[in-house]
Amino acid sequence: MTERIMVIGAGIAGLATAVALRRAGYEVSVIEQRPTADAAGAGISIWPNALAALDTIGLGDQVRGAGGRISAGALRWRDGRWLRRPDTDRIVHALGEPLVVIHRARLTEILAGALPAGTVTHGRAATALDVSRAGARITLSDGTVDQVDAVVGADGVDSMVARHLNGDLPRRYAGYTAWRGIAAYAMDPDLAGETMGPGMEVGHVPLRASEGIESGADHTYWFATQRAPRGQTAPGGEHAHLSRVFGTWPEPIPSLLASTDPAAVLRNDLYDRKPAARWARDRAVIVGDAAHPMRPHLGQGGCQGLEDAAILAALTACEPDLSAAFARFGTFRRRRVRGLVAESRAVGRIVNMRPAALSAAASRASALIPEAVLARHLASVAGRSAFVLPTS
């Protein structure tokens, strides 16, 4: 009899895991507490390591075709001076292919579209969990109880499944907030990258038009970070605040802000927490942010969730006993993500260092790293060769 697995959470990691496990021969269902499938209106960078993971679950080419391919990674200071202009051919050679920038809603649509109709149910949350080596008993928010052979927690930083496995896992405020938006503006691809200032940064990459934004137009995905107290909103609106703070920065930043719908600007305080000590027990396992939340500075949060999906499914093929496969997943993946979590947190601390003069000095000093060294390190983090499937 085909074993049944429930995935809790229909974000990127959860949907990808459902696709991968279904391809591996399992019957999969997904529950999501959000009432609809609408994704936040911003972009996401899919680096070659994650494209390689998507290739293993049959969706790599579809994602490539739906996004814009980026090979630049420029770094400038807020006065327009170049800190780094890497050789794009060298970067692409190191990574194995360009990265893809795609609208988050479009990526979610591709992942969900690879599942049979009715696989994902919205408006239902898991409220209690009982797991053994024989299966999992899940109590849902509508009062029903579902008995399955295994459960995958893909329910984010505040994961109920992760807390079931580990006890309390308090989140911590990173000390700064982030804004994201999509501008109806055709940015010069050579400027793709980041512009830095003391204690703040703006990232900007071209984004192909897709569902949810004006058809046929060129767009740019941008984000900005700044130190700020948590739980705040900007007097006069977020867009007006960003225009005041970044309006005198070099192009394309003023034009990006001017071409962004003020009502569509997203503001999110940045939180993380320590990675879970235990990723699996019996017939339960956690993936994505539930297992290893990380700050956004390496662009690897969603990408590592995609790696999780492909590798978890591969391990269930190597080890048909799900309890053993889940335990091996935790051991295998922890080696890969431990350093990425630490590095993304360290970069965030540097960018937001106090006083601001130290942040400025540290950010500028990063430009002194030789390009060959940077390319090798970037390949180890995000190159196609960085994604490695278990061999047996």
C-alpha positions in Angstrom: 0.0 0.0 0.0 1.3 3.5 -0.9 2.4 5.4 2.2 0.6 8.7 2.9 2.6 11.8 3.9 1.2 15.1 5.0 3.2 18.3 4.4 2.3 21.1 6.8 2.9 24.5 5.0 2.4 25.4 1.4 5.4 27.8 1.0 8.2 27.2 -1.4 9.8 24.4 0.7 6.5 22.7 1.4 5.2 22.7 -2.1 8.6 21.5 -3.5 8.8 18.8 -0.9 5.3 17.6 -1.9 6.3 17.5 -5.6 9.5 15.6 -4.8 7.9 13.0 -2.5 5.0 12.4 -5.0 7.6 11.8 -7.7 9.2 9.3 -5.3 5.9 7.4 -5.2 4.2 8.6 -2.0 0.7 9.8 -1.7 1.0 13.4 -0.5 -1.4 16.0 0.9 -0.6 19.6 1.9 -2.3 21.8 4.4 -1.8 25.6 4.7 -3.2 27.9 7.3 -3.5 30.9 5.0 -6.9 31.1 3.5 -5.8 31.5 -0.1 -2.8 30.7 -2.3 -1.9 34.4 -2.9 1.9 34.9 -2.5 3.5 38.1 -1.4 4.1 40.4 -4.3 7.9 40.4 -4.6 10.6 38.5 -6.4 13.0 35.8 -5.4 16.4 34.8 -6.6 16.9 31.1 -7.6 20.6 30.4 -7.6 22.1 27.6 -9.7 22.3 25.3 -6.7 18.5 25.5 -6.3 18.1 25.2 -10.1 20.0 21.9 -9.9 17.6 20.8 -7.1 14.6 21.8 -9.3 16.0 19.8 -12.2 15.9 16.7 -10.0 12.2 17.2 -9.4 11.5 18.0 -13.1 10.8 21.8 -12.7 14.1 23.4 -13.5 13.4 24.4 -17.1 10.0 25.7 -16.3 11.4 28.0 -13.6 14.2 29.2 -16.0 11.6 30.0 -18.6 9.4 32.0 -16.2 12.2 34.2 -14.8 14.9 36.6 -15.9 18.5 35.2 -16.0 21.0 37.4 -14.2 24.8 37.1 -14.5 26.0 40.5 -12.9 26.6 41.1 -9.2 27.7 44.7 -9.0 28.4 46.4 -5.7 28.4 50.2 -5.3 28.5 52.7 -2.5 25.7 55.1 -2.0 27.6 57.9 -3.7 27.8 55.9 -6.9 31.4 54.7 -6.6 31.9 51.1 -7.6 33.1 48.7 -4.9 33.1 45.7 -7.2 32.2 45.0 -10.8 32.9 41.2 -11.2 33.6 39.7 -14.6 30.2 38.2 -15.5 31.8 35.4 -17.5 33.9 34.3 -14.6 30.9 34.4 -12.2 28.7 32.3 -14.6 31.5 29.9 -15.2 32.0 29.5 -11.4 28.3 29.0 -10.8 27.6 26.8 -13.8 24.8 29.0 -15.1 23.2 32.4 -14.4 20.8 32.8 -11.5 17.1 33.2 -12.2 15.0 36.0 -10.7 11.3 35.1 -10.7 8.1 36.5 -9.2 7.4 34.6 -6.0 3.8 34.1 -7.0 4.8 32.6 -10.3 7.3 30.2 -8.6 4.5 29.1 -6.2 2.2 28.6 -9.1 4.7 26.4 -10.9 5.2 24.2 -7.8 1.5 23.9 -7.0 0.8 23.2 -10.7 3.0 20.1 -10.5 0.6 18.6 -8.0 -2.8 17.0 -8.7 -5.8 19.1 -8.1 -7.0 18.9 -4.5 -3.5 18.1 -3.1 -3.3 21.5 -1.3 -6.0 22.6 1.2 -5.9 26.2 2.4 -7.4 27.5 5.6 -6.4 24.5 7.8 -3.6 24.5 10.4 -2.1 21.7 12.4 -2.7 22.3 16.1 -1.4 19.1 17.7 0.8 16.3 16.7 1.5 12.8 17.9 4.3 10.9 16.2 5.6 7.3 16.5 7.6 4.9 14.4 4.3 3.7 13.0 2.9 7.0 11.7 1.6 10.5 12.7 -1.7 11.6 14.2 -2.4 15.3 13.3 -5.1 17.4 14.9 -6.3 20.1 12.6 -7.8 23.6 13.3 -11.2 22.5 12.1 -11.3 19.8 14.8 -10.7 16.9 12.5 -7.9 14.3 13.1 -5.9 12.8 10.2 -3.8 9.7 10.6 -0.9 9.5 8.1 2.2 7.4 7.7 4.5 10.5 8.1 4.5 14.3 8.5 6.8 16.9 7.0 6.9 20.3 8.8 7.4 23.1 6.3 5.7 25.6 8.5 8.3 28.3 8.8 10.2 30.0 11.6 7.4 29.5 14.1 6.9 25.8 13.0 4.6 23.8 15.2 6.3 20.6 14.0 9.8 22.0 15.0 8.5 22.9 18.4 7.0 19.4 18.8 10.5 18.0 18.1 12.5 20.5 20.1 10.4 22.3 22.6 10.4 26.2 22.6 12.2 27.8 19.7 12.0 31.6 20.3 12.5 33.9 17.4 14.8 36.9 17.7 14.6 40.3 16.0 17.6 40.9 13.8 17.6 44.7 14.6 16.6 45.9 11.2 13.7 45.8 8.8 13.3 45.1 5.1 11.2 46.6 2.4 10.5 44.9 -0.9 8.8 45.9 -4.1 8.5 45.5 -7.8 9.0 48.6 -10.0 7.6 49.0 -13.5 11.0 50.0 -14.7 13.5 48.4 -17.1 16.8 48.5 -15.2 20.2 48.2 -16.9 21.2 44.5 -16.3 24.8 45.6 -15.7 23.6 47.3 -12.5 22.1 44.2 -11.0 23.4 43.8 -7.5 23.5 46.0 -4.4 24.1 49.5 -3.4 25.4 50.0 0.1 25.4 52.7 2.7 26.2 52.9 6.5 23.8 50.5 8.1 21.6 50.1 5.0 21.5 48.6 1.6 19.4 48.4 -1.5 19.4 45.3 -3.9 18.0 45.5 -7.4 17.7 42.9 -10.2 15.7 42.8 -13.4 12.5 40.7 -13.3 10.6 39.3 -16.2 6.9 40.2 -16.3 4.6 37.5 -15.2 1.2 36.8 -13.7 0.2 39.4 -11.2 2.1 42.3 -12.8 1.5 44.2 -16.0 1.9 41.8 -18.9 4.6 42.6 -21.4 6.4 45.2 -19.4 10.0 45.1 -18.0 10.2 45.2 -14.2 12.8 45.3 -11.5 12.6 43.5 -8.1 14.2 45.6 -5.3 14.7 45.3 -1.6 16.1 47.7 1.1 17.1 47.2 4.7 17.7 49.7 7.5 18.1 49.5 11.2 14.8 50.3 12.9 12.9 49.4 16.1 10.7 46.3 15.5 6.9 46.6 15.1 7.1 50.1 13.6 5.4 51.7 10.6 6.7 54.8 8.9 4.7 58.0 9.4 3.3 59.1 6.1 3.7 55.6 4.6 6.6 53.2 3.8 7.0 54.4 0.2 7.4 58.0 1.3 9.9 57.0 4.0 12.0 55.1 1.4 11.9 58.0 -1.0 13.3 60.3 1.8 16.0 57.9 2.8 17.1 56.6 -0.6 15.9 59.2 -3.0 19.3 60.8 -3.4 21.1 57.5 -3.9 22.4 56.7 -7.4 20.3 55.5 -10.2 18.4 53.3 -10.7 17.3 53.6 -7.1 15.3 56.8 -7.3 13.6 55.7 -10.5 12.8 52.3 -9.0 11.0 53.9 -6.1 9.2 56.4 -8.4 8.0 53.4 -10.6 6.7 51.4 -7.6 3.1 51.4 -6.6 3.2 52.8 -3.0 0.4 50.5 -2.0 2.4 47.4 -3.1 5.5 48.1 -0.9 6.0 45.4 1.6 7.6 46.0 5.0 8.8 43.1 7.2 10.9 43.1 10.3 13.6 40.5 10.0 13.6 37.7 12.5 15.6 34.5 12.8 16.3 31.9 15.4 18.8 29.2 16.1 18.5 26.2 13.8 16.5 23.4 15.3 18.7 20.9 17.2 16.5 18.0 16.2 15.2 17.8 12.6 13.6 14.4 12.7 12.1 11.9 15.1 10.3 8.7 14.1 7.9 9.6 11.3 8.3 13.5 11.5 10.8 15.7 9.8 11.2 19.4 9.2 12.4 21.3 6.2 13.1 24.9 5.1 12.8 27.7 7.6 11.3 25.2 10.1 14.6 23.5 10.3 17.2 26.3 9.4 15.9 29.8 9.2 18.5 32.2 7.8 18.8 35.9 7.1 18.4 37.0 3.5 21.9 38.3 2.8 23.1 35.2 0.9 19.9 34.8 -1.1 19.7 31.2 0.1 16.7 30.9 2.3 14.3 29.6 -0.4 17.1 28.0 -2.3 18.0 25.8 0.7 14.3 24.8 1.0 14.4 23.6 -2.6 17.6 21.6 -1.8 15.8 20.1 1.2 12.9 18.9 -1.0 15.1 17.2 -3.6 17.4 15.5 -1.0 14.6 14.4 1.3 12.9 12.6 -1.6 16.2 11.1 -2.7 16.9 9.7 0.7 13.5 8.1 0.9 14.4 6.2 -2.3 17.7 5.1 -0.7 16.1 4.2 2.6 12.5 3.0 2.3 11.9 3.1 6.1 10.8 6.7 6.5 12.0 7.0 10.1 15.5 6.0 9.0 15.3 8.3 5.9 14.2 11.2 8.0 17.0 10.7 10.5 19.6 10.5 7.7 18.2 13.7 6.2 18.9 15.7 9.3 22.5 14.4 9.5 23.1 14.9 5.8 21.6 18.4 5.5 23.0 19.9 8.7 26.5 19.7 7.3 25.5 21.9 4.3 23.3 24.5 6.0 25.2 25.1 9.2 27.8 27.4 7.6 25.3 29.2 5.4 23.1 30.2 8.4 26.2 31.5 10.3 27.5 33.4 7.2 24.2 35.0 6.4 23.9 36.2 10.0 27.5 37.5 10.0 26.8 39.5 6.8 23.7 41.0 8.4 25.7 42.0 11.4 28.4 43.7 9.3 25.9 45.6 7.2 24.0 46.8 10.3 27.0 47.3 12.6 27.0 50.1 15.1 28.3 52.8 14.9 27.5 53.4 11.3 31.1 54.3 10.5 32.2 50.7 11.4 29.5 49.3 9.1 30.7 51.6 6.3 34.3 50.6 6.8 33.5 46.9 6.9 31.3 47.0 3.8 34.0 48.9 1.8 36.7 46.4 3.0 34.7 43.6 1.4 35.6 45.0 -2.0 39.2 44.1 -1.3 38.5 40.4 -1.6 40.2 39.1 -4.8 37.6 38.3 -7.5 39.0 34.7 -7.9 38.5 34.1 -4.1 35.0 35.5 -4.3 34.1 33.4 -7.3 35.3 30.2 -5.6 33.4 31.0 -2.4 30.2 31.9 -4.3 30.5 28.6 -6.2 30.7 26.7 -2.9 27.5 28.4 -1.6 25.4 28.8 -4.8 26.9 27.0 -7.7 25.4 24.0 -9.4 28.2 21.9 -8.0 27.2 22.9 -4.4 24.0 20.9 -4.7 25.0 17.3 -4.0 22.5 14.4 -3.8 23.2 11.4 -1.5 24.8 8.6 -3.3 23.2 5.7 -1.5 
